Amino acid sequence: MIAVAGQIDVLGALGLCLGFASGAMTGRERILYVSAACATCFGLDYLRLGASTGAAMCALSVLQGLASARFGGAARRPAWFGPFFAASAMTVLILTAATWSGWPSAFAGIGALCAIRARFQADAEAMRWNFVGASLAWAGHNILVASPFALACDLVTLAGLFLALRRGKSRRSAMA
């Protein structure tokens, strides 16, 4: 039987792979579903590390990602969608204050707010640029809470995002 620490390492490794995949994927919905799976893995890792703000932000991230994937595309959004994301932003502020532990909490809160903005976007490219900001803020959090898998995930997520942004730029240039 695998020890609990081994299971967490498996979750960290899985989260790392999902982070890169979500950044490099095509299709807004796929990006969001895989990102929600990644947030689940790292939420559990943050619980293990005692990083309560990070864990709370990951739980909120999963809810937002699933809602945005299902209802946030370019088609008509339900009436509750905008207020849900506004309430999510307020929840981030409340959770950040309630779980405050200094700079790690500040970085997690900023990362969560950038990610909310990303998930609210109907356009995949705009979503990716906002996820760049979120990943940079989360990298600050992950350095401070000493989460090597989560920090590695930030770096590969950024690589995947920039790869996808470059791929999109190349396609637009070829079409021009």
N, C-alpha and C positions, 0 to 999 in steps of 0.2 A: 504494500500500500504506500502511496506517495504521501509524504508529510505535508502538513498545511503550508509550510514555507515553499515547498516544491510546487504546490498547486498555485500559490500566488505567483511564483516565477513563471509558471505556464500561462497564467492570465496576463502577466506583464509582457511576455513574448507574443502572445496572441494580440494584445492591444497594440503592440509595436507594429505588427504586420497589418492590422486593420487600419492603423493611422496612416501608413504609407498608401495603402490601397484606397482609402477614402479620398486622399488628396489627388491621386492620379486618375481616379475613375472618371468616366464620361457619364453624363446624365445626372441631373440634380437629385432625383429621388435616390439613386444608388449611393451617391455621395452621402446623403443624409442617413440612410439606413445603416451603412457601414460605419459611419461616424458615431451613431448611437450605440452600436455594438462595441466600438472602441471605448466610448465613455463608460460603458458598463464595466469593462475590464479594469480601467483605471480608477473608477470609483471604489472598487473593491481593494485595489492596491493602496489608495489613499487611506481607506479605513484601517488597513494594517499598519500604515505609517503614523496614524494618529493625526492626519491632515484633514480635519473635519470640514474646513471650508472647501477644499478640493473635492471631497466626497459628496458634499451637498450640491456643489455646482455640477458635478457629473450626473447626479440623479435628475436635476433639473434639465440638463443637457439632453438626456435620453428622452424625456417627455417632449421637449421642444423639437428635437430631431424627428421623432415619429410623427408628431402633429404637422410639422412643416413638410415632410416627405409626402404625407397623405393629402394635405389640404392647402399647401402653400405655393403651388406652381403658378404658372401664368394664367391658368383658367380662373374663373370667378372664385374668389375666396369666401368662405362662410363669414357671416357677420361677427362671429366671436373671435376670428383669427387675430385681428389687430389688437383688441383688448387683451387677448391671451398673452401676446408678446409684450404688451405694456405691463401687464401684471407680472410677467416673468422677470422683466427688468427690475421692478420694485422688489420682487422676491430675492433677486440677487443682492440688492442693497441690504435687505433685512438679514439674509443669511450671512452675508459678509460681516455685518455688525455683530450678529449673534454668535458667530464662531471665530471672532477676531483673534488672530495670533500674530499680528504685525505684518511685515512685508509679504509673507506667503499669502495671507488673506487678501491683501491689496492686489497682488498679481493675479490670484484666482478670480477675484471679482472683476477686474479689468478684462481678463481673458473671457470670462463668462459673458460680459456685456458685449464684447466684440463678436462672440459666437452667436449671441441672440440676433445681432444685426445681420450676421451672415445667414442664419437660418430664415430670416424674414425676407431675404432677397428672392425674387422669382427667377433671376438670371444666374446661371452657374458661374460665369466669370466674376460677377460682382460678389457672389457668395464666396468664391475662392479668395478674393482680395481681403475680405473681412476675416476669413479664417487665417490668413497670414498674420494679421494683427493679433488674433486670438492665440495662435501658436506661439508667437513671440512672448506674449504676456505669460502664458502657461510655462514657457521655458524658464522664465524668472521664478515662478512658483516651484517648479520641479528641481531647480538647482538648490533652492533654499530648504526644501523638505527632503532632499537627498533621495529622489526617486529616479534611479538610473534608467529603468525601462521607460518611464514617462518622459524623461528628458530626451532619450534616444528617439522616442516616438515623435516628440516635437520636431526634432531635426529631420527625420524621414518624412514626416507630414509636410514640412516646409519644402523639402525636395520634391515631393509628389505634387504639391500645389504649384510650384514654379515650373515643373515639367509640363503640367496640364495647361498653365497659362501660356507657356511658350508654344505648346502645340496649337492652342487656339489662335495665337498671334500668327503663326505660320499659315494656318488655314485661311485666316482673313487676308493675309498678304497674297496668297495664291489665288484667291477669288477676286482680288482687286485688279 
